[in-house]
């Protein structure tokens, strides 16, 4: 990597009197410019008009008031003559290229670009950076800025460690654990912002959401790398998820901003009232996400909340916080007012602080059943705040004897193993009709063994299966496999660690576990498929519904009448016919029974963040004068 010194020498070679000045508020956490390299890169990319001339002292990049440097501020200095884009662009590109490989910022302190550098983990930086800029933020994003630790009396925030599940190396040990001080600061910022945001027109809010969608799409590679190094999702899958699904979810809810109407009801009951129903934003909302699809959960929770006129505090999982924290730069660039979207990091305690906060009116939680119960109890105990819970599932997949063999095989092998089985919609209980069971199970075995051969480094383009998220989760999945075998299930394949470094587990198939076994009843959240056979339709419906969960289900058959009949009997929030389940933008997603309550996505997901208000207008004619 070219050194900063060579950049400065190159600048002087162009003109002995031309240089870039850099000013900055400074970052007390690391001494580097706080978080605006994405903006600098954007400005470099936009410098296409070579004829453009910058006057001496003119700002090129400035976050905030040009007279008060806030964030990164790049300007010309010592230039008696105008400096052209042709001269500036390579200099600014040099700043981008020579960022600190640890934190992603320009090493800078006290107006000296040569100071403020950090120890550099070049091996980790090489894995992350490639040819794109990757800024690793570890501070909470509150009020449109990354907030350094401001505690006094020698106390500082606790830190989270994030390890790369591919090779078990430390990615960072500096992610802040937000406590009451930071949560209160985020709530206060959101409260102040709500008074402004709720007055914005729908079209104005939509523009911010659309710009954020464009920025997510433009930055999908660097964001995907952060997701991959934190939780192991294959880079190609993470990139495409952000570029298409996540960005489009924000665009979808941008479209709703201008379509939030009310209702009118006539005096149809003879009481003399005309009735209006309006829908108002709730106020301050919070969201707590699981670790397996950070950006998807951000879209599901942030987009509808702010489209409806609310402000929000988003907490990613402590296992994969880096991608969400990196969104702060993009939120600011998209034009959201300070405090509309805030991002805090931390573990369970931070989530419960949000659930308990009396000023928060709504909380959406995606995670385990146990933590969901605790979030719900904390939320309702304090101020009866509204709650959305998505708590996973033990989803049935039913393959009838007339199913399209290849299609059913594809969805129950490749589809099931997406994200290494770490998905709440995975069809982890497979029921196969006994007439085709032998051939179908043999086909599954071949598919699983093939996919094992393309398990490996998730940064490689041909990798289908990455590692499990961390050692704790690996140990949990292995426990279930062993317990299933103890209970009498036959392990047909997999269930062993692949390689001696990284949390790679060969996908497992367990045949005929007892219905009382934990491997059959509990959500494992990993590449463990349990298989049983059935004979009759009524029998398999009972088997499918025999679970505390009810998130999703799949049916494979060529008989659409049977498919519709069975789907009506399954107790699940989403039933897919001849496909695995994948949530869509326009339809509600959520579960029955102990998979939670409330819905995300679609119009239903938007209405979750609105309070209906009934207005009654007394239009009865006045009584005759002789009756007064």
N, C-alpha and C positions, 0 to 999 in steps of 0.2 A: 504494500500500500504506500502510495506517495506520501511523504511526510509534509507536515504543515510548513516546515522551513522551506521546502522546495517550492511550495505554492507561493510563499512570500517572495522568494527569489525570482520566480516566474513573473510575478506581478511587477517587480522592479525592472525586470528585463523589458517588459512592454513599454513602460514609461517610468523614468526616474522620479517623476512627480505625481504619478497616479497610484492610488492604493485604495483598499476598502477599509472603512472604519467599522468597528463592531462595538455595539454597546448592548448592555443586558442588565436586567434586574439582578441576575445572579441566582444560583440555586444553592442554598445552604447545605443541601444534602450531599452534593457532589462537586459544587463549584463550577458546573458547566451551564451553558445556556438552557433554560427550562423549556424543552419540549417542542420547539418550533422548527425543527429541521424539515418536517414534512412540508411546511409552508415555504421554506427556502427552496426545496426541490421543486415545488409547484411553480414558484416564481422563475426558477431557472428554465423549466420546461416551457414557460410562456414567453420567454425572451426570444421571439422569432423575428421581430422587426429590427433588422440590423441598423436601419437608419436612425433609430431612437437614440437620443443623446441625453445623458444625465448631467445636470449642472453640478458645479462644486457644492458639496454639502447636501445634495438631494438624497432623500431616503429611497432605497431600492426595495427593501422589505421592512415592514414595520407592523408590529402587532399592537394596535392601540394608537394613542396620541403620538404623532411624529415628534412632538417636542418633549415627550416623557417616555423614555425607552421602557417598554414593558414586554418582557419576553425577548425574543431575538430582534435586533434592529441593525440592519446593514445599510451603510450609507457611503457616499464617496467623500474622500478627504484629501487635502493637499493636492487639489486639482485646479490649477489656474485655468485650464481649458476643459470643455465638456469631455466626458468619457463615453465611448460608444458601447453598444451592446456587444459588438464583436470583441471588444476588450474585456468587458465585464463578465460575459458568460463563462469563459474558462476559469476565471478567478472564483466565481461563485460555485461552479461545479467542483472546484478544488476543495472548497469548504464542505460541500456535501460528501465528497469522497473521503475526506480525512476526519470524519467524525470519530469520536471515541468509540472503540469497538465494544466497550462494556455497557455504556449507558446510551449510546447512539447520539450524543450531543457533541457540539464543538467544544473542545477543551478551552476554557476561558475563565479568567478571573482578573478583576481589577484592570479592565481595559487592556489586557495583554493576552492576545490570542495564543501565545506560547505557553501560558501557565494554566493551571487547573486540570491537568491531565490525571488519568486514573491508571491503576494497574489493569492491564488488558489481558483478558482470557482469549488469546488469539485462536485457539482451537475451537472454542464455542462460537466466536465471532465468524470464523470461516464457515461453520455449519449454517449460521443464520443468514449471513449477508448475501452471498452470491453476488449478483449484479444489481440488487435492489437495496434501498435504504431501509433499515430496520431499527426503529427506536424502541428501546426497552424501558418503559416507564414503570416505576415501582411506587409512585406516590399517588394518593387519592386525588381525583379530579373533582374539585368543588368550585362552583361559581366561575366556571370557564378557565380555571387555572389549576396547575398541579401544586398541591399544598405541602410545603416542607414541614417537618416536625417542629412545632413551636412550643413544646412543653418546657416547663421551667424546673428549677431546683434539681437539675441533673438527671431528671427522668426523661426517657425517650420512649417512643412507640416500640412495641414488640415487633418482631420481623417474621415473615413467612419465608420458608425455603422452598424453592421450586426445582425439582430434579427432572432431567430429561429421562423419560422411561426407556428410551432406546439404548442408552449406555450407562445410565445411573449417575451421570455427572451432574454437578450442581450448575444449574442455569443462573440462578441468582438467590442470594440470601437476604435481599433487601426489600422485599415487598412489605409494605406497611400493614400492620394490624390496626384497623381503626377502632377506637374505643368510644366512650361517651362524648369526649370532646369533639372528635371528628364527626360523629353521627349528628350531634347537635348543630355543628357548623353547617353540615350538609342540609339539615332540615331548615335551618334559618335561611339559607340561600334559596332553597326551594320555595319557602313561604314568600319571601320577597319577590321572587321571579313569578310566582303564580298571579300576583296582583297585576302584573304587566301582561303575561302570556295569555290569560283568559280574555283580555280585551282585544287581542289580535284577531283579525279576520281569518276565516278558514283558508282563504287563498294565500295569505301571508304565512300561515303555519305550514301550508303544503309546500311552499317554496323551500323552506328549511329542510323538510323531510326529503324532498326530491334531491336537493344538493347533497345531503348526507348519503343518500343512496348512490349517487354518482361517485362520491369520494370513497365509499366502501368498495365499489367496483374497481375504481382506479388503483386502490391500495390493497387489493385482495391478496397479492403475493406476499407482501411483508406481514400482513395480518395473519395469513395462513401459516407462515413460518412460526410465528409466535404460538399459535395453537398447536402446531405439530411438536415443537420442542417441549411444550408443557404437558401435553396429555397423550401424544402419540398418534393422533389421527393422521392417516396418510396425507401428505401435502397436497397432492392432486385433488383429493376429495375435499379437503378443507378449502382450498382455493375456489373450486367450483361451487361449493356451498355458499361461500360469501359472495362470489361474483354473480350468481344467479338467484338462488333462493333468498338469501338475506337481503341483498339490495332490493330485490323485487318486493319483499314484504314491506319495506319502508315505502316503496312507491305505491303499493296497494293502499296503505293507510293514508298516504298523502291524498289519494283520490277521495277518501271519505271526508276530508276536512271541510269540503264545500257542500256536503250532502247531509249534514246533521240537522234534519228538520224536526218539527214537532207534530202534534196530532190535534185534530178537532173533532169533537163529538156533539151532535145536535141534542136538543132537548127531547130525547126519545123516551124518557120515563115520566114526563108530565110534571116534573118538579120545577120547571121554569129556569133551569140553569143551562147556559152554554158552557161547554167544558173544553178547556185547552190543556194539553200535556206538553211540557217543555222538558228538555234534557240538558242538565248542567254538569260541568266538570266537578269532580269530587274535591280536588285540591291537591294535597301532597300525597303522592303514591310511592310505594317502595316495591322492589323486586329482588328476589333472591334466586339465583340460578344454580343448576347442577353443572358439573364439570365436563360433560361429554359432548356438548354442542353449544359453547358459550355464545357465539354470534347469533345462532338461531334463536336462542332464548332471549337475547337482547332485542332482536327484532320483534318477537312475539309480545314482549312486555313493554318495551320503550315506545315503539311506534304507535300502538293504539292509545296509550296513555297520553302522550303529548298531542296526538291528533285530536283527541277529545278536549284539549285545553288544560290538561293537568300538567304538573311538574313531577319529576320522578327521581328517586335515588336507586341506582342499580348496584347490586353486589354480586360479582361473579364468585364462583367457587374458589376456595383457597388452593385447590389443586391446579387450576388453570386460570389464573387471574390476568396474565400478561396481555392477551388479546383485547380484553375489555378495557383495561387501562389505556391501551394504545388508541382506543376510539376517542379519547378526550380531544386530541388534536383535531380530529375530523369534525367533531361536534362543534368546536369553536369556529372552524373554517366554514362550516355550513351556515353559520349566521344565527344559531340559537342564542337568545339572550343569556347572560350569566345566570346560573342557577336552575335553568329549565331541566337539564339533564346532568346529574351528578353521579360519579362512580366512586364507590368506596370498596376497599379490600379488607379481607379478614376472614376469620373462621366462623364457627357456629355462634360464638358470643356476639359478633358484629351483627349477624342475622337476627338474633333475638333482640338486640338493642333496637333494631328497626321495627320488629314486630311489636315491641312493647311501647314504642314512642307514641305519646298521646296526640301529637300534632299530625301524625300520618293517618290518612283516612282509608287507605287501601293497600293491601300487600298481596303480591303474587309470588308463589313459591313453587319451584320445581326441585324435587329431590326425593329422599327416602321417605318411606311411610312413617317411620319413627320420628324423624325431624319434622315432618309435616304436621303430625299431631301436636308436637311441642310448639311449633309456630302458630298453629291455630289457637291453642290454649292461651299463649301469650297475647295474641292479637285481640281475642275476645275478652280476656280478663281486664285489659286496661281501658279501652274505649270502644269496644264492640266494632272495631274497624272491619270493613269488608275484606274477604279473603278468597283468593283463588288457589287451589291446591292441585298440582299434577304430581301424583305419587307413584307412577310406574305401573307395571303390570306383569302378569304371568300369562302371556297372550296365547290363545289356542290357534292353531292352523290345521284346518281339516281338509284332507285330500280324499275325495270320493273316487270310486272305481272308474268313473268315466272322465276323469280330469285329463286335460292336456298334459301328458307325462313330462315333456320337456319344460313346459312353462312352470309347472308345479315344482319340478326339481330345481329350476333356476331360483325361484323366489324363496325356497326353503333351504337353500345352501348359500349361494352368493348373497341374496337379499338378507338372509338371517345374519350373515357374518359381516355386513357393513359395519364399519367402526369397531371391528372385532367383537361384535355382539353387544357392545356397550350402548344400547339404544332402548328407550322405554317401550318402543313399539315392536321390538323383535318378537317373532313368533316362536317362543322358546319351548312350547309344548306342541308337539306334532302328532296328530292323529291320522293314521293311514288305514284305508279300508283293507281288510284282510285279503281280498282277492288280488290286490296288486302290491301287497306289503313287501314280499320278498324281493321283487325286482326294484321297487322304489328305494328300499333301504340300501340295496347294493349300489344303486346310482348315487345316493347320498354319500356313501363311503368314498366312492371314486372322486366326487366333487370336493369333499373335505380334504382328502389327501392331496389333490391337485392344488388347492388353495394354500395348503401348508407349505408348498414349495415356493410360493410367491409371498411368503411372510418375511418381513425384514425391515431394514431401515426405512421409515416412513417418508424420508426426504427423497428417496429414489422413485423415479416416475413409474416403474413397473411393479411397485409394491402394492398389493391388495390389502394385506392384513398387517397392521402395526402391533405394537405392544399393548398390554394393559396399562392403565394409567400410572400405577405405582405398586410398590411391594405390598402394601396393605391390601389393595384390591386383588392382587395376584394370590396372596395367601387365602383370601376369602373364597375366591373361585375354586382354588385347589381343595379347600375344605369341603365344599359342596360335592365335588367329584368323588372324593374319598367316602363321604357319608352316603352318597348314592350307591356306591359299590358295596358298602357295608350292609345297606338295606336290601341288597339283592339285585340291583340293576346290573346289566351286562355292559361293560365299557367296550364299544365296538372300535373306537379309534381315538387318537389324541389323548388329551389330559395330561401331557407331560411338557416340561419346560423345553423350549428350543433355544439352544445356545446358552452359554454360561454368563452372558452379560445382557442386561435389558430384561424386561418383564414380558417375554414372548411365551405364549402358551398355545400349543397345538390344539386346534378346535376339537371338541369332544362330542361324541354321540353316545348317549346312555339309553339302552333298550329296556323297556318294561320295568321301570322303577315302580315300587308300590305307591299307591295314591296317597299314602300317609308319609312318604319320604319327604324330607325337606328339599331335596333336589327337584322334586315334582311340584311342590307347593310354593316355594319361596322365589322371589325375583333374584336371580343370580347376577344379572347384568354383565354377562361375559359369553364367550364362545362355547356354551354348553347346551346342546339340544337334547331334550328328552323325547323319546318316541314310544308311542303305544299304538296298538291296532284296535279296530272296531269292526262291527258287522252291520248294525242297524243305525238308521238316522236318529231315532229317538235316543239311542244309547250314546251316540257321540255328542248330541246336544247337552245331555246331562253331564258328560265328562268335561266338555268345554266350559260349562257354567260352574263347575265344582271348584271354585277359587274365590278368595276374598277380593280379588281384583276384577276390574272390568274396563280396561283401557281400550283394547283393540282386539280384532279377530280377523281371520282370513278363511275363505271358503274356496275350494278348487273343484269345479264341476262344469260340464258343458250344459247341464240342465238348468236354465235360468229360473224356471219355476221353482225347482228345489232350492236353488241358491237364495231366492227371495224368501222362501218359506223358512229356511234355516236361519237366515239373517234376522228375521223378525223374532226368533226365539233366543238369540244370543244376547247376553247381558253385557254389552260392550258399547263404549262411546263411538267407536268407528268400526265398521265391518267392511272389509275389502273382499271383492269377488274376483277370483282368478288373479290375485296380486297380493303382495305383501302390503303392509300399511305404511303410507307416507303422508303426513299431514299436508294439507293444501291451504293456500292463502284465503280462499273464499268460503271455506267450510269450518264450522266449530270443531275444536279439538279438545277433548277432555274425557274423563272416565266416569263409569258407574261405580257403585259400591265403594270400596276403600282405595280405589285409584284416584279419589279426590272429588272435587266439585268446582263449579265454575267452568268457563270455557275460554280458550284462546283461539285466535284466528277468526277470520270472517267478520261479518257484522256483529255476531254474538261477542266476539273478542273486544270489539269497540264499545259495545253497550255495557260491558263489565265496568268501564271507567266513567260512566255517566250516571247521575242521579235523576230519576224522573220526578217531575214536580207537576201536580195537578192544580190548575187555576179554574175556579168556578165563578162564572159571571151571572149574577142574578138578573135575568131579563124578564121576570114576570111583570105584566102590566100593573100599574097602580090600581088599587081597589076603587070602585066608584065612590064619588064624593059622599053619597048618602050612606055609605058603609063605614066612612071614616069616623 
